[in-house]
């Protein structure tokens, strides 16, 4: 069994590995890097609702993956010296 990581997972080619919405392997702090922005930009929606819908909808899963890619990039930028 693998342990959750506090860092975003990146493939060797730099692509962000896909995370399953709502699964415990996604660090909550990673989601926190984009949650407020999503909620602010999508007044009629919430990040939690998006995570729920992403389990059933290809379109919402793609949107969730886009936001998580942004979160991973923000986390990587914060780790730069």
N, C-alpha and C positions, 0 to 999 in steps of 0.2 A: 504494500500500500504506500502511495506517495504522500508526502507531507505537503500541506499548503505552503506556498512561498509568499514572502512579503514583497517580492519584486515581480514586475510584469514578466511574463514568459515570452521570449523572442526566439524565433527560429534562426538558424544559422544564416539565412538570407536576409534577416532583418524584419521579416514579416511577423506581425503579432499573432500568436497562436490563439485560436478561437476558444472562448470560455462559454460554458453552458450557463445561461441566465439563472441566477438563484442557487447555483451550486456552491458548496463551501470552499472550493479551490480558488474562488475569486476573492482576493483580499478586499474587505470592505473599504479600506483606505484607498484602494485603486478606484473603486466606484465613486468614492467621495470626491475625487479629483474632477469629475464631470457632472455629478448629480445636480449641484446648484445651477450650473450653466444650462443644463437641459431644462430644469424646472423653470428657470427665468425666461428662456427662449420659447418654450412650449407652454404658454399660459393655460391652455385647455387640457394639459396632460401632465403626468408626473413620471419621474424616472422609475419609480416602483411599478406603476401601471405598464410602462414599456417593458420592464423585465418580465412581468407576468404574461403579457401578450406575446413576447418573443418566444415563449415555449410552444406556441401554437401557430404563429404566423411567420412565413418566410420573410415578408417585407419588414416586419418589426424585428425579427432576428437580425437581418442585415443592418438595420438602423442601430440596434444595440451593439453589434460588432463594430460599427463605425465609431460609436461613442467610446467603446472600450479600447479601440486602437488609439484614439485621442488620449485617453487616460494613460495608456502605456507609454505613449510618447512624452506626456507631461511628467510621468514618474521618471523616465530615463533622463529627461532634461534636468530634473532636480538632482540627479546623482552625478552630474558632470562637475568636475572641479572648478 
